[in-house]
Amino acid sequence: MPDGSPTLKAEAKPQLYASRIKVFPKSVSGFYRRLKWQMLWLLLAIYYVAPWLRWDRGPGAPDQAILVDAGQGRLYFFMIEIWPQEVYYLTGLLIMAAIGLFLATSLAGRVWCGYACPQTVWTDLFIWVERRIEGDRAERIRLDKAPWTLAKLARRTAKHTAWVLISLVTGGAWVMYFTDAPTLLSDALRFDVSVTVLTFVGLFTATTYLLAGWAREQVCAYMCPWPRIQSAMLDEHSLVVTYQAWRGDRRGAKRKSESWDDRTVKGLGDCIDCSQCVQVCPMGIDIRDGWNGDCINCGLCVDACAPIMDTVGRPRGLISYDTLANSAARAEDRPTHWTAIRPRTIVYALILLVVGAIMAGTLLLRPRLDVSVERDRAPLYVELSDGAIRNGYTVKISNMTRHAHNYALSVTGIPEAVVHVVGRDEQEGPVELEVRSDSIATFRVTIRAPRDALKAASTDIAFNLAGQTPGEKAVYDSVFLAPESMQ
């Protein structure tokens, strides 16, 4: 480089990856911690007990109250039975769950994430086990930094063994929702379990162990899309865990000899910078830096801050469930107000009500008979020796009752059309089809129509199925195809 020219320095490349900073949540007690424990044990009890609940559906039907019977294509939920063609009920249920989550978030932020999300529940359980074996935050940090010794190996082995056992029970319970629970347990005790069951138990065991034991807060921060979506659900009137910066800042440690008047003169607030709120946070965030999308609204920082305020003689509420609007009002000494009835909550509640009413109505009024028809595609039609045209169809009849029924099948749309069930003699008028209880029967059916009864290459027809009970009927619209010369 020529003399006198400026020295060029290489620009530092931005780092695209940062190592994870391990989070060691500290134990805390208080109202929200007790509430989280109550929710945790309640949800775990529901999860593990639900497969064992029984529900009498009659002879020949499974008596497990909640069961996804993949072999028979049924979903049972107490008195409700969903068939494969009724999968739209699951769609409605997912819509209701999503809208319910929108409503909860608009009211109280990520309260679902903090108290009821499976990731939160099992992570809390795993951290409790870790704390029982390795100690509280400070002891776990020291153990993590300490060199490997027999004592450290023993503790880590005990912890991971407990995690694996919990994960195994979790995976086993999940599979019980897809097969009869007592039968599965009996087979397991006799070491007579299918490869499919072992595969799914292993899969759910591994995912529970990985997500709740190792990934923990990373699932909420990076894998879950909800933190990015929730901002659209929140407004300034949503209750979220809030640090009252107007009251707490500037932060600074407080000496015993220092009075609050002295701190006021120095421009210091109520926050003594003890960092207890950070140490108890399962997400490892500092709520004092302002609202954070990673905050799961668990309220543990509220529990941590309250006794500190009691100790230093200041009122509680430096960290609390509050709205951003109320926090700003308090900073300016204006009246505060919160209401759950707001335009967005009204809209979410109305959508939830409408979708729920539609689902309840259709469930109560849904027919217990269904028919579906599939046309043969090869050949599209057959020209018979007498000039008539014949089309082939596959008719499937779902008898969603606990009794066998005979149904009368007829076709409308073409005068003089004759319905013939393959394997039987042709007969005039409706044909009788027998379908066993709680089953789907398949029939090969042909329709023969005189050439002079067809006015076009494609004629709309309807398959009409009538039961023995008045009003018990089903209709399926199809077409009858003929040569182009029919036009």
N, C-alpha and C positions, 0 to 999 in steps of 0.2 A: 504494500500500500504506500503511495507517495507520502513524503514527510509533510506534516501540517494538516493532513486530512483527519477528520474526526474518527474516533474509534467506534466501530459499530459493535453493539452488544446483541447477542442472540436473544430474541424474545422467548420468554418462558412459555412453554406450551400449556394450555389449560388442562387440568386434570379431569378426565372423563370418568374416573372411578375413585371412590373413597371407601376405605375399609370400614366395616361396620363398627360403630362404637357400642360396645355391649351395655345393655341396660340391666341394672340390678335393683329392682324396685324394693323400697324399704317397707317393712311392715307398718301398718297404721291402723288406728281404731277410730270409730266415730259412726255417725248416722249412715253415711253413704257406704262405708265399708260393710256395715251390718246388712244394709239393703242388698249389696252385691253378694254377700254370702247367702242370704235367704234366696235370692234369685238363682244362684248357682246350684244350691242343693235341690231346689224345686225343679229346675230344668233337667238336672241330671236324673232325678227320680222319675220324671215323666219319660225321659229317653229310655232308661233301662227297664222300667216297669211296663210301659205301653204294649210291647209285644206279648206280654203274658195275660193281658186282659182278654176275656172271652165274651162272645156274643152269639146267641143261638139264632141261626138262620134256617133251621130246619134240617131234615135228613139229607145227607149227601153233600151238604155245603160246609165249607170251612167255618170253624167257630172262633177263629182268632179275630178280635175286634178290629185291629188295624193290620191289613195284609195287602201286599202287592203280589198277586199271584201271576207271575209272568207266564207260567205254563198254560194256564187257562185264559190268560188275557183279561184279568179282572183286577180291580182295585176296590178293596173293601174298607170302609170306614164306619164302624158301628152299623147303623141301619142303612147306610148308603152303599150302593154297589155300582161302580162305574165300569162300563164295557168299552172295548177298544174304539168303537165308532162314536163314543161319547167323550173323546179326549178333549173336546172343547170345554168341558167342565174344569179340567186341569188348567187350561188356558185362562179361564175366568178366575180360578183360584190364584194363579200367578199375578194376574192383573190386580186383584184385590190386595195381595201381599205387597205389591209395588206401591199402590196408592196408599195403603196403610203406613208403609215406610215413609212415603212423602209427607203424610199428615203428621206422623210422630216427629220427623225431622223439623218440619216447619214450626212445631210447638216447642220442642226441647232439644234441637240439634241431634247429635249422633248418640242419643240415649239408647237406641237399639244396640249400637256397637259397644257401648259401655256396660250393658247389663245382660243382654239376651243373645248376642251373636255367638254361635258355636265356637268360633275362634277365641273369643274373649272368655267363654266359660271354661274351655279346656286349658287355655293358657293360664288362667287363674288357678285352676286345680294343679297344674304342673308346677307353677311357682310356689304354691303352698307346700307341695311335696319337697321341692328343692329347699325351701326355707326350713322345713322340719329336719332335713338331713344335713345341710351345709351351714345353717345359721342364717342370721339376718344380713342385711346389705353389706355392712362393713366386713363381716366375717367371710361372706362369699367373695367379696373383692379381693381380700387377702389370699383366700384359697386359690382364686383364679390366677393370681400373680405368682404364687408360691411354686417352687420347683416340684417336680413329681416325686412323691414319696409313697410309701405303703399306705399311710393314713389318707393321703389325698386320693390315691387309687381306690381305696375302700369306699370312701364317701362318693366318689363319682360313679363307681360300679353300683352302689346301692341306689343312687338317684336314677340312673338310666334303667336299672332293672325295674324299679317302680314305674317309671314312665312307660316302659314296654308293656308291663302288665296292664296298666290302665288303657293303653292303646289297644291291646289285644281284646280286652273286655268291650271296649268301644266298637271295634270292628266286628266282633261277634254279635253284639246287640244290633248293629246295623243290618247284618245279614238276616237276623230274625224277623225283620219287617218284610222279608221276601220269601220266607218259608215258615212252616209251623214251628214256633219256638220250643215247645216241649219235645217235639220229634227231633229237632236239630240238637238240642242239649243231650238227649238220649243217644243219638248217633255219635256225638263228640265223645261222650264218656266211653263208648264202645270202640272208639277210633275207627268209625265207619262213616267217614265224611267224604263227599265227592270232591273231585279236583276243582270243580267250579266254585264250590263253597269255600274251599281252602284258599283259592286264588283271590276271591273277593275279601275274605277275612284278612289275608295278608296285605292286600292293597290298602284297606282302610286302616289297618294297624300301622302300616308304614307312613301313610299320610298324616294320621293323628300324631304320631311320634315326631315326625319332621316339622309339621306346622306349629304344633303347640309347644314342643320341646326346644327346637332349634331356631325356627324362623321367628316365632312370636310376633313382636311389634312390626317386623318387616312385612308380614302379610297385610296388616292394616295400612301400612304406609305406602307400600309399593305394589302389592298384588291385587288388593281390593280396589275396584273402581269407584266405590261410593264416596270417598273423600273428595274426588273431583266432581262428582255429580251433586253432592249435597249443597254446594254453594248456590245452586239454582233454587233450592228449596228453602233456604234461610232468608230471613230479612232482619231488619234492625229490632224487631219485636219478638224474635225467637229466643227462648231461654237457653243460654249456653253458659258454660263455666267461664267466668269473667274475673279478671284481675282489675280492681278499681285503681287504675294508675293515678287518677287525680288525688287519691288519698295516700297511696303507698310510695310514690316517687317524690323526691329522689331517694334511692335506697342507700342504706348504710348501717353498719353494725352499731349496736347501742351498748355503751358501757354502763355498769351499774350506777356509777356516780352521776351519770348524765340524765338530766330531766328532759321531759318532752318539750318544755319551753325552750330549752337550749337547742334541741334538734330543730324546732321550728325556726329559730333564729338562723341556724345553719342552712335552712332550706331543705331539711330532710323530712321524709314522710314516715308513715307507720311501718313500712316494710323494713325489717332489721337485717335483711339479706341473709337469712339463715339457710336458705335453699332447701328447706324441708319439702316444699311443694314440688321441687324438681326430683328429689330423691324418692318420693313415693310414686311418681308418675310411671305407669307401665309402658308408656310410649317414649319416655325419656325426653320430653319437651319441657320448656320453661314457659308456663302460662303467663308469666309477667312480661314476656316480650310481645304480648298481644294475641288476639285470637289466631289459633293455628288450625289449619285443616286437618292435621293429624290427631287433634284432640278428640278422644272418644267419649267425652262428657261423663266420665265415671264418677267424678266428684271427689276422688281421693285427695286431691290437693286442697280441697275445702276442709276435709277432715284434718289434714296435716297443719293447716294454717290456724284453725280456730284455737287450739290449745296454746299456740305460741302467742296469739293476741291476748289470751287470758293471762299468761305468764307475765307479759310486759305491761298489762293494765290498759290495753286498748280494746275498743269494741270489735266483736267478730264481724265478719263480712268483707274483710279485705279481699278474699277470694270467695266467690259465691256464685250460685246460679242466678243469672241476671240477664237482662237484654242490653244490647248495645245502646239503645235509645234511652233506657233508664240510667245506665251508667253515665252517659253524657249529661242527662238532666241533673243527676246528683252532683256532678262536677260543677255545674252552674247554679246549684241550689234551687232547682226548679222542681215542681211536683212530678212524681213518677206515676206511671200507670201501665198495667199489663192486662191484656185480654186474650183469651184463646180464640175469640170469634173475630176473625179477620178475613178479608176477601179470599186469600189463598187457602186458608183452612176450611172455609165454607165450600169452596170449589172441590177440594179433596174429599171432604166429608160427603158431599152430594154424589160425587162419582162413586165413592165407596158404597153408599147407600143404594144407588141405582144398580150397580153391578151385582151387589149382594141380593137385591130384590129379584133381579132377573134370574140369577142362578137358583134362588130358592123356589121361584115360581116354576121354572122349567123342571126342577127336580121333582116337585110335587105333582106336576101335570104330565110328566113325560110318559109316553106309551111304553108298555112292556113288550111290544112287538115291533120288529124292524125288518125291512126287506131291502136287499141291494141286488142289482142286476148288472151283469157284464156281458156285453155283446161279443160274439165270436168275431175275430178279425180275419180269420182265414178258414174257409172262404167267407166273403161278405154276405153272400146269398147263394142259394142253390135253386136252379130251375128244374122243376120236376117234369116228368113225362106228360102229365095232363095239363101242363102250362102254368101250374101254380108256382108260387115263389115261397121258399122256406128260409127262415133265419134261425140261427142257433144262439142260445143264451145260457149263462150260468146264473142261477138264482140262489141267493143265500138268505135264509130266514133265521132270525135271532129270536128265540123264545126266552124272554128274560123273566120267566116265572118259575115257580118250583113245581109245576105240574106239566105233564105232557099234553099237547094240544094238536087238534086237527085243524088245518087252515084250508080255505077254498081259494085257489088261484085262478084268476081270469084276466083277460086282456081286453082293453077298450081302445078305440081309435081306428080300427079296421073292421068293417062289417064282414061277417062270415069267417073271421079268423079262428083257427083251431089250435088250441094249446095241447102239446103232447110232451109228456114226461118220458125221457129216454129210458127204455127198459119196461115200459108199460104199454098196454093197448091204447090206441087213440080213442078218445071219447068226446062227445059234444058237451059244451058248457064248461063250467069251472071244474078243475081237477082238485082232488083232495090230497093234501100233503100232511104227513104226520111228523111232528118235531118233538123230540124228547125235552124234558124240563131242563132249564138253565143250560141251553146248548145252541149251537149254530148248525143248521142242516143245509147241505149243499145239494142242489138238483140240477141236472142237465135238462134243459127245456128247449123245444123247438116250436116255432109258430109257423103255420102254413096258411097262406092267404091266396084266394083266387086272383088271377091276373086282372080280371075286370073290376076287382074291388080296389085296385091300386091306381091312384091318379098321378103319382109322382115317384121319382127315384128314391125319395126319403119321406117316410110318413111317421108323424109323431104318434106314439102309442103309450099306454100306461099299464103297468102291471098292478093289479089290485089284489090285495091279500085280505081276506076276511076271516075273523075268528068265530068261535061259537058264542062268545059273549057279545051282546049288542054294543055297537060302538067300537069294538076291537077290530081295527083295520089299519092297513099300511099301504102306501102307494109309492111306486117308483116310476118315473118318466124315462122313456127310452125312445129309440127309433127303429123303424123297420125299413131295410134297404132293398131296393129292386134295381133291375137294369136301367141304364140311362134312357133306353127307348120308351120307358113308361111315361116320360115327361110329355 
